[in-house]
Amino acid sequence: MQRIKAAICDDDLFFALDLKTKIENILLTSTINVTFDIDVFSSAKELLENYSSEYSICFLDICINEENGINAGIQLKTDFPDTILIFVTSFIDFSLDGYKANAFRYILKNSVDTLLPECVMESIKKLSLDVTSISLNVHGESVTIRANTIMYIESFSHQQMVHLSNGQSLECNMTLERFEKQVHKLSFIKPHKSFLVNCQYIEKFQNYTIILKDTSCIPIARNKYASFKRDYLQYLGSI
């Protein structure tokens, strides 16, 4: 079963928990093999401090106490551009402002029962159609993450460290070969038996070393240098 991490941010705890239940019930009565792992936050500050690339969907209220949900949404999309952002609010006057944050949907609270099922299913469809979404086994939990947020994967036997563009690292109980199968059609190269590197984060390579845009250094095995150079040049020619 695919597990998708989602966040709900609303200062009305009763509404937030009710929304969580409604989402879970929509999935229980559907025929798709997907479940949401939902965290609830009561303020924009708490949401932004705890949000990470593990989350794929965020349901955000526009008016949260004294905070501006629009600004929080803009910040969220700046930090995590692949997040599916859904505004859920009581005020229709803010609907146009909501799209400044590149929101996927805008739902009025008094129309939740009508609009939420379609919104949830379309969100899942968007994630499913996004070929950059892959599944990670993080501490026994299946987590969906966008491949274009992965800078490189480092292998330690059966444990893999997935290094993300936001500086976060996830320890996964998967083999590097399994990762290769998930990303074989994407822009990843294996320059060394212990590393998979996302080409979009390569700054340059020299002296059997790849230097990434964050200055991380990845070794190139001597017996893989020719194939790495060929594959990387092929990637550059495709963009």
Secondary structure, DSSP 8 states (H G I E B T S, - for coil): -EEEEEEEE-S-HHHHHHHHHHHHHHHHTSSS-EEEEEEEESSHHHHHHH--TTEEEEEE-SEETTEEHHHHHHHHHHH-TT-EEEEEES-GGGHHHHGGGT-SEEEEGGGHHHHHHHHHHHHHHHHHH-TTEEEEEETTEEEEEEGGGEEEEEEETTEEEEEETTS-EEEE-S-HHHHHHHHTTTTEEEEETTEEEEGGGEEEEETTEEEETTS-EEE--GGGHHHHHHHHHHHHHH-
